[in-house]
Amino acid sequence: MIKKAIKHLSSADGVLAELIETHGPCTIRPAFDNPFHALVSSIVSQQLSARAARAIKGRLFEIIGEEIFTPQEITSKLSARNVSSAGLSRAKYKYIHELALAANRGIIPFGSIANSDDEGVIEKLTAFSGVGRWTAEMFLIFGLGRPDVLSTKDAGLRRGLKILYNLKETPSESEMISISEPWRPYRSVASWYLWRVVD
């Protein structure tokens, strides 16, 4: 999929083609075997720069002794006290702890979620506390590998578009959709390259 996406994006958008040439192949690796990990990672990353999110996740991994989030590790090894020392807010800890409990009880239907279309996935995930549309969209990209997701509320994407296309102002949601139209059906991959602009 990545090779087809890069070929399409390079031919559809000359500006994006130069960015692709600079950064090489996209390295998105969806967590198909552990969707819970992808969902928790998205919650940790909410309203943070990529660098800050990586640092916090690294400290959380040190606490649990693994480089992957599982419901069992979260409920048994993370506490309000030690996640605070890792830089995770109490609110986010509450959200991921509640999700871990729900996953342990089989309440989160990852199987049926994965079989839903993009909007269906978003609808099902946003029923859980702490999961908004942005978080669900990140899950679509990094958890399920959906190829055509454009998160119009993502601050990094908006900054990346402004920089890359020399826009006077940060683009609106409708402007983002218009600019990204030629990228379909690979807007997830295009987003990865735009994140490189501001990362």
Rosetta silent file (secondary structure, phi, psi, omega in degrees, C-alpha in Angstrom):
SEQUENCE: MIKKAIKHLSSADGVLAELIETHGPCTIRPAFDNPFHALVSSIVSQQLSARAARAIKGRLFEIIGEEIFTPQEITSKLSARNVSSAGLSRAKYKYIHELALAANRGIIPFGSIANSDDEGVIEKLTAFSGVGRWTAEMFLIFGLGRPDVLSTKDAGLRRGLKILYNLKETPSESEMISISEPWRPYRSVASWYLWRVVD
SCORE:     score description
SCORE:     0.000 S_00000001
   1 L     0.000  -40.763 -176.754    0.000    0.000    0.000 S_00000001
   2 H   -61.452  -43.304 -179.492    2.794    2.459    0.895 S_00000001
   3 H   -63.108  -42.029  178.646    4.458    2.177   -2.524 S_00000001
   4 H   -65.132  -39.455 -179.257    1.153    2.754   -4.309 S_00000001
   5 H   -64.299  -46.154 -179.104    0.408    5.689   -2.014 S_00000001
   6 H   -63.255  -41.125  178.573    3.777    7.329   -2.618 S_00000001
   7 H   -62.114  -44.666 -179.110    3.431    6.907   -6.390 S_00000001
   8 H   -65.823  -48.413 -177.217   -0.040    8.421   -6.351 S_00000001
   9 H   -63.810  -39.846 -179.265    0.832   11.322   -4.048 S_00000001
  10 H   -64.670  -36.286 -179.633    4.011   12.170   -5.956 S_00000001
  11 H   -82.050  -25.107 -175.742    2.144   12.368   -9.242 S_00000001
  12 H   -85.818  -23.294 -173.012   -0.878   14.177   -7.814 S_00000001
  13 L  -147.400  108.727 -177.152    0.911   16.975   -5.944 S_00000001
  14 H   -63.480  -35.980  178.825    4.284   18.415   -6.925 S_00000001
  15 H   -65.094  -45.742  179.120    4.787   20.149   -3.570 S_00000001
  16 H   -66.554  -32.937  179.105    4.138   16.928   -1.696 S_00000001
  17 H   -59.221  -40.531  178.692    6.384   15.060   -4.136 S_00000001
  18 H   -65.662  -38.005  178.318    9.355   17.166   -2.995 S_00000001
  19 H   -65.560  -40.815  178.373    8.545   16.419    0.642 S_00000001
  20 H   -63.225  -41.428  178.905    8.356   12.700   -0.105 S_00000001
  21 H   -61.607  -36.956 -178.529   11.716   12.881   -1.859 S_00000001
  22 H   -69.836  -41.538 -170.967   13.223   14.542    1.218 S_00000001
  23 H  -101.775   -7.802  177.404   11.922   12.086    3.807 S_00000001
  24 L    75.311 -165.917 -175.400   11.860    8.801    1.905 S_00000001
  25 L   -61.595  142.094  174.970    9.325    5.993    2.381 S_00000001
  26 L   -64.104  139.921 -176.352    6.530    6.431    4.911 S_00000001
  27 L  -115.070   27.648  174.731    7.093    4.282    8.024 S_00000001
  28 L   -61.932  128.260  178.371    3.557    3.960    9.404 S_00000001
  29 L  -128.128   90.687 -177.551    3.314    0.531   11.044 S_00000001
  30 L   -58.382  143.548 -178.499   -0.256   -0.112   12.202 S_00000001
  31 L   -89.141   63.542 -176.588   -0.630   -2.072   15.450 S_00000001
  32 L   -58.000  -35.690 -174.862   -2.948   -4.696   13.960 S_00000001
  33 L   -83.200   -9.712  179.372   -2.049   -7.241   16.638 S_00000001
  34 L  -147.562   74.134 -179.164   -2.654   -4.872   19.567 S_00000001
  35 H   -61.490  -28.314  178.252   -5.346   -2.278   18.848 S_00000001
  36 H   -60.949  -42.049  178.503   -5.521   -1.451   22.556 S_00000001
  37 H   -58.762  -44.809 -179.421   -1.916   -0.222   22.414 S_00000001
  38 H   -63.743  -38.924 -179.521   -2.736    2.055   19.485 S_00000001
  39 H   -67.383  -44.318  178.714   -5.755    3.494   21.273 S_00000001
  40 H   -64.874  -41.216  178.405   -3.832    4.219   24.472 S_00000001
  41 H   -59.017  -38.525  179.317   -0.967    5.747   22.492 S_00000001
  42 H   -67.039  -38.206  178.459   -3.435    8.088   20.828 S_00000001
  43 H   -67.121  -43.934  177.941   -4.843    9.190   24.182 S_00000001
  44 H   -57.840  -35.941 -174.620   -1.365    9.825   25.585 S_00000001
  45 L   -81.418   -6.971 -177.525   -0.595   11.936   22.495 S_00000001
  46 L   -54.139  128.635  173.909   -3.647   14.177   22.800 S_00000001
  47 L    58.065   28.492  177.920   -2.755   17.895   22.578 S_00000001
  48 L  -125.476  155.162  170.869    0.982   17.175   22.686 S_00000001
  49 L   -70.350  159.567  179.489    3.790   17.544   20.192 S_00000001
  50 H   -58.969  -38.713 -178.690    5.114   14.303   18.759 S_00000001
  51 H   -65.386  -44.632  179.972    8.355   14.772   20.704 S_00000001
  52 H   -65.317  -41.038  179.896    6.597   15.293   24.046 S_00000001
  53 H   -63.400  -41.858  178.535    4.303   12.320   23.452 S_00000001
  54 H   -62.167  -39.940 -179.391    7.267   10.057   22.645 S_00000001
  55 H   -64.104  -44.894 -179.842    9.026   11.138   25.839 S_00000001
  56 H   -65.710  -44.417  178.779    6.009   10.402   28.028 S_00000001
  57 H   -62.062  -37.292  177.453    5.376    7.050   26.381 S_00000001
  58 H   -61.493  -41.716  178.630    9.020    6.155   26.868 S_00000001
  59 H   -69.169  -35.153  176.459    8.770    6.860   30.596 S_00000001
  60 H   -66.304  -39.416  177.600    5.544    4.865   30.830 S_00000001
  61 H   -62.348  -36.931  177.534    7.227    1.939   29.098 S_00000001
  62 H   -63.176  -38.292 -179.708   10.009    2.106   31.697 S_00000001
  63 H   -67.245  -44.532 -176.113    7.415    1.867   34.478 S_00000001
  64 H   -85.993  -12.399  177.267    5.589   -1.140   33.021 S_00000001
  65 L    78.075   13.949  178.471    8.761   -2.821   31.785 S_00000001
  66 L  -139.323  159.704  175.985    7.413   -3.305   28.261 S_00000001
  67 L  -105.722   38.747  177.251    7.298   -1.223   25.093 S_00000001
  68 L  -154.491  140.184  179.048    3.666   -1.968   24.491 S_00000001
  69 L   -89.799  126.641  172.629    0.505   -1.043   26.351 S_00000001
  70 L  -126.602  154.294  178.498   -1.748   -3.900   27.424 S_00000001
  71 H   -55.798  -39.827 -177.507   -4.787   -3.753   29.702 S_00000001
  72 H   -65.801  -42.531 -179.310   -3.090   -6.043   32.211 S_00000001
  73 H   -66.738  -39.105 -178.414    0.094   -3.957   32.433 S_00000001
  74 H   -67.016  -45.059 -177.528   -1.850   -0.726   32.849 S_00000001
  75 H   -73.052  -26.461 -176.017   -4.111   -1.990   35.618 S_00000001
  76 H   -96.739  -24.760 -171.787   -1.330   -3.745   37.511 S_00000001
  77 H  -118.814  -16.525  179.596    1.666   -1.419   37.096 S_00000001
  78 L  -102.243  139.120  177.512    0.412    2.117   36.523 S_00000001
  79 L  -135.283  165.653  179.118   -0.928    4.310   39.307 S_00000001
  80 H   -57.628  -32.066 -178.284   -1.937    7.948   39.609 S_00000001
  81 H   -74.956  -50.695 -174.223    1.369    8.582   41.380 S_00000001
  82 H   -75.122  -25.108  176.233    3.835    6.943   39.020 S_00000001
  83 H   -73.832  -27.557  176.096    2.176    8.215   35.832 S_00000001
  84 H   -63.760  -40.743  178.076    2.431   11.735   37.222 S_00000001
  85 H   -66.586  -22.745  177.989    6.193   11.302   37.486 S_00000001
  86 H   -85.098   -9.378  178.999    6.154   10.208   33.821 S_00000001
  87 L    96.917    8.078  178.720    4.392   13.409   32.805 S_00000001
  88 L   -88.820  135.099 -178.594    0.967   11.929   32.127 S_00000001
  89 L   -70.808  157.305  177.997   -1.965   13.984   33.373 S_00000001
  90 H   -61.520  -37.435 -179.502   -4.421   12.579   35.922 S_00000001
  91 H   -62.656  -46.214  179.888   -7.231   12.942   33.395 S_00000001
  92 H   -66.046  -38.058  176.661   -5.430   10.850   30.777 S_00000001
  93 H   -59.768  -43.501  179.424   -4.489    8.276   33.390 S_00000001
  94 H   -60.185  -43.657 -179.066   -8.151    7.991   34.355 S_00000001
  95 H   -62.805  -48.621 -176.108   -9.171    7.508   30.727 S_00000001
  96 H   -72.115  -30.406  177.196   -6.612    4.808   29.945 S_00000001
  97 H   -67.271  -42.564  178.235   -7.199    3.036   33.256 S_00000001
  98 H   -65.859  -37.465  176.257  -10.941    2.902   32.576 S_00000001
  99 H   -65.342  -38.871  178.297  -10.269    1.651   29.043 S_00000001
 100 H   -63.252  -42.964  177.683   -7.970   -1.046   30.433 S_00000001
 101 H   -62.117  -42.726  179.636  -10.678   -2.190   32.838 S_00000001
 102 H   -64.352  -40.471  178.994  -13.206   -2.217   29.999 S_00000001
 103 H   -65.608  -40.835  178.361  -10.838   -4.186   27.765 S_00000001
 104 H   -61.570  -30.745 -179.128  -10.187   -6.724   30.534 S_00000001
 105 L   -90.673    0.674  179.763  -13.943   -7.238   30.823 S_00000001
 106 L    74.982   20.571 -176.616  -14.391   -7.583   27.073 S_00000001
 107 L   -80.642  -27.966  178.960  -16.475   -4.399   26.880 S_00000001
 108 L   -88.222  111.555 -175.056  -14.443   -2.826   24.064 S_00000001
 109 L   -85.028   72.566 -175.733  -15.419   -4.749   20.890 S_00000001
 110 H   -58.856  -32.619  179.595  -12.192   -4.366   18.948 S_00000001
 111 H   -62.655  -51.025 -179.787  -13.257   -7.096   16.517 S_00000001
 112 H   -71.173  -31.361  177.122  -16.467   -5.382   15.440 S_00000001
 113 H   -61.291  -45.495 -177.976  -14.787   -1.990   15.560 S_00000001
 114 H   -64.535  -25.049 -178.788  -12.171   -3.140   13.057 S_00000001
 115 L   -88.500   -1.122  179.959  -14.910   -4.380   10.718 S_00000001
 116 L   -88.165  159.517  173.365  -16.682   -1.001   10.661 S_00000001
 117 L   -73.533  174.830 -172.700  -16.134    1.755    8.129 S_00000001
 118 H   -56.244  -48.418 -178.889  -14.173    4.819    9.232 S_00000001
 119 H   -66.822  -31.932  176.364  -17.156    6.766   10.549 S_00000001
 120 H   -65.768  -40.746  176.563  -18.442    3.645   12.271 S_00000001
 121 H   -61.101  -46.237 -179.606  -15.116    3.214   14.069 S_00000001
 122 H   -61.118  -43.954 -179.128  -15.211    6.842   15.183 S_00000001
 123 H   -62.129  -43.142 -178.287  -18.778    6.511   16.440 S_00000001
 124 H   -69.847  -40.377 -177.104  -18.016    3.377   18.464 S_00000001
 125 H   -73.841  -36.881 -178.159  -14.790    4.656   19.999 S_00000001
 126 L   -71.535   -2.693  173.295  -16.072    8.094   20.945 S_00000001
 127 L   -73.845  -15.180 -179.463  -18.650    6.394   23.153 S_00000001
 128 L   -96.315  142.629 -179.428  -15.794    5.856   25.638 S_00000001
 129 L   -60.068  137.222  177.259  -14.604    8.625   27.969 S_00000001
 130 L    87.629   -5.612  179.894  -11.449   10.359   26.820 S_00000001
 131 L  -110.176  104.402  175.365  -11.837    9.306   23.188 S_00000001
 132 L   -99.380 -173.898 -176.611  -12.757   12.189   20.912 S_00000001
 133 H   -61.231  -43.420 -179.042  -12.801   12.363   17.143 S_00000001
 134 H   -59.535  -45.441 -179.688   -9.081   13.176   16.855 S_00000001
 135 H   -60.978  -42.292  179.141   -8.126   10.195   19.022 S_00000001
 136 H   -65.769  -36.358  178.194  -10.358    7.908   16.978 S_00000001
 137 H   -66.703  -39.732  175.984   -8.835    9.224   13.753 S_00000001
 138 H   -63.688  -36.302  176.554   -5.326    8.493   15.041 S_00000001
 139 H   -64.312  -39.737  178.052   -6.534    5.000   15.915 S_00000001
 140 H   -58.850  -41.553 -177.803   -7.803    4.576   12.363 S_00000001
 141 H   -75.610  -53.226 -170.275   -4.353    5.434   11.017 S_00000001
 142 H   -93.754  -14.793  177.373   -2.032    3.795   13.544 S_00000001
 143 L  -100.364  -40.938 -174.647   -4.256    1.022   14.849 S_00000001
 144 L  -111.285   -6.598  177.517   -6.176   -0.116   11.785 S_00000001
 145 L    66.338   29.497  179.025   -3.988    1.170    8.957 S_00000001
 146 L   -69.089  131.383 -168.907   -6.842    2.966    7.217 S_00000001
 147 L   -83.558  -17.561 -169.396   -5.297    4.718    4.209 S_00000001
 148 L  -124.597   54.568 -179.878   -7.535    7.737    3.654 S_00000001
 149 L  -106.791  128.904  174.043   -7.889    9.579    6.972 S_00000001
 150 L  -124.126  112.369 -179.206   -7.505   13.358    7.195 S_00000001
 151 L   -89.591   96.888 -173.003   -7.782   14.751   10.718 S_00000001
 152 L   -70.115  -13.324  178.016   -8.878   18.323   10.056 S_00000001
 153 L   -98.058    2.786 -178.938   -8.539   19.303   13.717 S_00000001
 154 L   -74.613  118.188 -176.295   -4.946   18.124   14.000 S_00000001
 155 H   -63.248  -37.293  179.904   -2.792   21.149   14.865 S_00000001
 156 H   -64.545  -42.119  178.407    0.346   19.590   13.392 S_00000001
 157 H   -64.261  -41.378 -179.288   -1.297   18.962   10.043 S_00000001
 158 H   -64.125  -42.250  177.549   -2.636   22.499    9.914 S_00000001
 159 H   -66.675  -40.509  179.844    0.819   23.943   10.685 S_00000001
 160 H   -61.062  -41.839  178.168    2.421   21.584    8.195 S_00000001
 161 H   -64.815  -42.579  179.995    0.065   22.705    5.445 S_00000001
 162 H   -60.177  -44.707 -178.851    0.676   26.368    6.233 S_00000001
 163 H   -68.904  -50.135 -171.926    4.453   25.906    6.060 S_00000001
 164 H   -65.602  -37.254 -175.989    4.579   23.569    3.076 S_00000001
 165 L  -102.460   11.187  176.594    2.221   25.566    0.869 S_00000001
 166 L    52.759   47.384 -179.882    3.397   29.007    2.054 S_00000001
 167 L   -82.544  146.043  179.929   -0.064   30.000    3.241 S_00000001
 168 L   -71.063  -32.975 -178.976   -0.529   33.368    4.933 S_00000001
 169 L  -130.589  159.606  175.315   -2.828   31.884    7.571 S_00000001
 170 L   -61.704  130.733 -175.197   -3.423   28.491    9.101 S_00000001
 171 L   -67.267  146.922  174.306   -5.890   26.714    6.802 S_00000001
 172 L   -76.571  172.677  178.760   -9.481   26.157    7.851 S_00000001
 173 H   -61.390  -42.487 -179.351  -11.020   22.694    7.832 S_00000001
 174 H   -66.459  -35.433  177.206  -12.662   23.333    4.476 S_00000001
 175 H   -68.246  -38.320  176.746   -9.353   24.564    3.035 S_00000001
 176 H   -60.376  -44.362 -179.510   -7.598   21.445    4.335 S_00000001
 177 H   -63.442  -41.024  179.832  -10.178   19.260    2.633 S_00000001
 178 H   -65.049  -46.187 -179.894   -9.806   21.202   -0.616 S_00000001
 179 H   -62.342  -37.440 -173.710   -5.997   21.037   -0.610 S_00000001
 180 H   -84.995   -4.221 -176.604   -6.033   17.324    0.202 S_00000001
 181 H   -54.472  -43.505  179.354   -8.564   16.320   -2.451 S_00000001
 182 H   -66.213  -15.959 -177.122   -5.887   15.172   -4.950 S_00000001
 183 H   -78.624  -20.001 -178.667   -4.352   12.963   -2.259 S_00000001
 184 L   -54.661  142.202    3.441   -7.339   10.631   -2.040 S_00000001
 185 L   -99.388   38.039 -175.780   -7.370    7.715   -1.307 S_00000001
 186 L  -128.088   41.847 -177.846   -4.067    8.060    0.586 S_00000001
 187 H   -69.906  -23.103  174.975   -4.548   11.040    2.879 S_00000001
 188 H   -63.707  -44.297  179.659   -3.223    9.083    5.878 S_00000001
 189 H   -67.274  -42.074  176.578    0.145    8.709    4.161 S_00000001
 190 H   -59.248  -38.554  179.128    0.116   12.358    3.089 S_00000001
 191 H   -61.961  -40.982  179.422   -0.550   13.275    6.726 S_00000001
 192 H   -57.455  -42.213  179.330    2.518   11.335    7.825 S_00000001
 193 H   -68.966  -36.493  177.953    4.671   13.462    5.508 S_00000001
 194 H   -65.932  -35.662  176.723    3.072   16.691    6.720 S_00000001
 195 H   -63.300  -30.094  177.751    3.867   15.719   10.309 S_00000001
 196 H   -63.673  -29.629 -178.636    7.515   15.494    9.290 S_00000001
 197 H   -62.711  -38.153 -174.424    7.395   19.220    8.431 S_00000001
 198 H  -107.208   -4.086 -175.699    6.656   20.196   12.025 S_00000001
 199 L   -75.235    0.000    0.000    8.161   17.261   13.960 S_00000001
